[in-house]
Amino acid sequence: MTTHTYDIVVLGGGSGGYAAALRASELGKSVALIEKDKVGGTCLHRGCIPTKALLHAAEVAENVRDAAAFGVTARLDGIDPEGVRNYREGIVAKKFKGLEGLIKARGITTVSGLGRLNSDRTVSVGDDVYVGTDVVLATGSYSRSLPGLEIGGRVLTSEHALALDVIPERVLILGGGVIGVEFASVWRSFGSEVTIIEALPHLVPNEDIAMSKGLERAFRRRGIQYSLGVRFQSVVQDDSSVTVTLEDGKEFTADYLLVAVGRGPATADLGFEEAGVTLDRGFVSVDDNLRTGVPGVWAVGDIVPGLQLAHRGFQQGIAVAERIAGLSPVNIPDVQIPKVTYSSPEVASVGVSEAAAIETHGSEAVVAYEYNLAGNGKSEIIATGGLVKVVRLKDGPVIGVHLLGDRVGELITEGQLAVAWEAHPEDIAPLLHAHPTQSEALGEAFLALAGKPLHAL
């Protein structure tokens, strides 16, 4: 057995883990980064980056399919699964190489292998033991399933869906959240018949109801089918198809079933509880500063209750590194973290929904305004519908920004600034938005809430 000593030992090399390692190194700490697979984690290799590459390929397919509407002569002959895979894997490989180089340049020791937290707060990897003054747990998440639903064969998780070497003729998607609607968008653009099965009453059920209904209308126009409000009961498959039965007896049959019912914390069998770390339904319990109940042990990313987003993991990793170094970074609550669903159309939001605002403050204290993208020149140019919705307290700050439309994810940072800085619409209304841009739609909403709408009655 060999013992290695560092200032900080980070268990998990995904978004939260490598961000913690990089920031700690910047602050003069010696760091060991332990990763069982590849640094970059799910986001880089099996999640954010490859799925968004697929979505861009899908956008290109739609652009070619609709080219005549823009006066361009073009023809879509089909989708080449191998070509799409090569494009996607090329992007991932390039980003992976860059990340590896950055970690090496910062002097961080990368340890390949499965790490396990010991009762004495050390971390074992095989026969080696890593000792840190502080330990950061960042082991990420895995694709969940449902009781009685076995993954395999024609029943896929998102990781399996990425590896498919065919374009399904028919596909079912169990779950109408972010992952489900993104894959639905991709497969429909590639020519598949798609049906989403969601037990709750709406798609993207965690978003403002106006965004959910708008996405549902857009998906109907695209030919994406969905069943809402009825739970899954069972699934059977054979060599050529899979059939899903709902609790009301309705059946759906397709070539494949994608299970997209969320992600669970990857904390099992890693020694956390034996070392004194408290788990709640698998998630690591932490205080507001991301400390666990064990002195010197911190947790970040998807294993911490709350939004499971790569950029949340980045922020938490940086914050923990700074706290270990004696700094006092600002806590960013989940309500101020922007969320984007990268389907076509996209859904983006930050802050609270109108319904949540009314529940907290009462209907008379809440004012909301919706601006339809039909009135926005750039949105008309790129042929996207959708809307901007801004929620404010009466005579008070903006507390929610909600967007629907192609490319609106690029606008949500302005919404984050408005919400986090508790800006009043009157503060923002005088500021200029370049013309023609989609950002003007946000400007119009702020103008309207400030009592001086320009392009709306």
Salt bridges, closest charged atoms under 4 A:
GLU26 OE1 - ARG23 NH1 2.89
GLU26 OE2 - ARG106 NH2 3.44
ASP37 OD2 - ARG46 NH1 3.04
GLU59 OE1 - HIS56 ND1 3.48
GLU59 OE2 - ARG407 NH2 3.82
GLU62 OE1 - ARG65 NH1 3.15
GLU62 OE2 - ARG222 NH2 3.37
ASP77 OD1 - ARG75 NE 2.64
GLU89 OE2 - ARG88 NH2 3.94
ASP128 OD2 - HIS4 NE2 3.63
GLU159 OE2 - ARG263 NH1 3.42
GLU182 OE1 - LYS52 NZ 2.93
ASP208 OD1 - LYS389 NZ 2.94
GLU216 OE2 - HIS202 ND1 2.94
ASP255 OD1 - ARG170 NH2 3.53
GLU274 OE2 - ARG116 NH2 3.85
ASP280 OD1 - ARG281 NE 3.54
ASP287 OD2 - ARG291 NH1 3.97
GLU322 OE2 - ARG23 NE 2.86
ASP334 OD1 - ARG312 NE 3.06
GLU354 OE1 - LYS389 NZ 2.67
GLU370 OE2 - LYS389 NZ 3.73
GLU414 OE2 - HIS433 NE2 2.73
GLU426 OE2 - ARG392 NH1 3.03
GLU440 OE2 - HIS435 ND1 2.86
GLU444 OE2 - HIS455 ND1 2.44
